[in-house]
Amino acid sequence: MENNSAFESFESQLSAEAKGFLNTSANWGLFLSIIGFIGCLFSLFGSLGMMAGGAAMGANPVFASMPSIGILMLVGTVVFFIPVLYLCKFSISVKKAIEVNDTEKLTSSIRNLKNYFMWAGILTIVWILSYGYLMISVIANAAELSRM
């Protein structure tokens, strides 16, 4: 009887239209997370190539910064991977929650979606601040060069 009431509780909480919206969101989320994983893989290969290529160039000053750039790319790849993973977890778990009408799985999947948006928001703020710092630096350097 408890399982029946839990099932009825789940059914009464979400309409068929809401389930359809969640399913569509899960499909698009899975697509975007797959694209994100592919992007992370390319970025990983690029960062490893930068590190290996810079090390292979030896003492050539033109390529001296390549390993450092490769390490920064690797850190960026790891940071980008985290929200993509949350989006993938959301997409997979919300589909399962809808299939088996499980409120706990649905809550867990919504938590993953919240974590995805939290990471995306933090990364957006960091990007905006970095861009602002870059613009201020460019303007300050241009002003300094104009005095010469």
N, C-alpha and C positions, 0 to 999 in steps of 0.2 A: 504494500500500500504506500510505503514511503517513496519508493521509486516512482510510482505513478504520480504522486503529488509533486515530486521534484520535476518530473517531466512536464506536468501541467504548469508548474511554476515557470519553467523555462519557456514553454509555449506562450504563456500569457505575457511574458516580459518582452518578447520580440515578435513583431508582426512578420508576415511572410515577406513584405516589402523590405523591412529592415534587414532580414536575413539575406535577401537578394543583394542589397547594398553592401553588406559586409562581405558576401561572397565575391562580388565584383571588385571590391577594394582589395581583397586578398589576392585575387588573380593579378591585378595590376601591381600590387606590392611585391608579389613573387617575381613578376617580370622585371621590375625595377631593381630588385635585389640581385637577380641573376646578372643584369647589366653591371651593377655595382661590383659584384664579385669578379667579373671579367675585367673591369677597370682596375680593381685592386691587383689582379694578377699581372696585368700589363705594367702597372706602376711598380710592382715588386721586381719584375724582370728588369725594368729600366733602372731602378735604384741599384740592384745588384750589378748591372752592367756598368753603371757610373763608378761604383766602388772598385770593381775589378779593372775597368779600363784606366782609371786614374792611377791605380797601383801599378799597372803594367807599363805606364808611360815613364815611370821612374822619376828622375829629378827635373824633368821638363817643366819650367814654371808656368807654361800655358795651361797645362792640365793639372796643376797642383791642387786646385780646389775641387776637382771632380769627386774624390772620395767623400769630402764634407757634404757636397750637394747630394750625393748618393745616400748618405746617412740621413739627411733631412728628408729626402724623398721617402725613405723607409719608414721614418717616424710618421710622416704624413699618411702613408699607406695604412699603417696600423690604426691611426686615429680615424681614418675614413672607413676602415673595415668594421669598426664597432657599430655605428648606426646601421650599416647595411645588414649586419648580422641580426640586429633587433628587428629590422623590417622583414627579413626572411622568417624569423621565428614567429612574428605576428601572422604572416601570411599562411604559414603551415598550420599553426595552432588554431586560428579562427575557422579554417575550413573543417578541421577535426571537431571543433566545438559545435559547429552547426550540424555536422553529420550525426553526432551522437547526442545532441541536445544537452550538452554539459555546461552548466553555468560556471563552474570553477575553471574549466578550460577557457571559456570565453573571457572570464576575468583575467586570467593569466595572459591571454593573447592581447587584451586591451592594455595590460601593463607593459607588454613589449612595445606596443604602438606608442605609449606615453614615453618610454625610454628612447625610442627612435626620435620622436619630436624634441625631446629634451636635448639629445646629442646634436640634432640638426640645428636647434636654436643656439646652443653654445658655440658650435662651429661657425654659424653665421655671424654671431657677435665678434668672435675672434677674427674672422675674415674682414669684417667692417673696420675693426680697430686697426688691424694690420694695414689695410688699404689707406686709412686715414693717416697712420704713421708714415707710410710711404709717400703720400702726397705732401705732408709737411716737410719731410726730408728733402724731397725734390725741390720744393719751393725755397727752402733754406739754402740748399746747395746752389740753386740758380741765383739767389740773391748774393751769396758769397762770391760766386764767379763773376757777377756783374760789377763788383767793387774792384776787381783786379784790373 
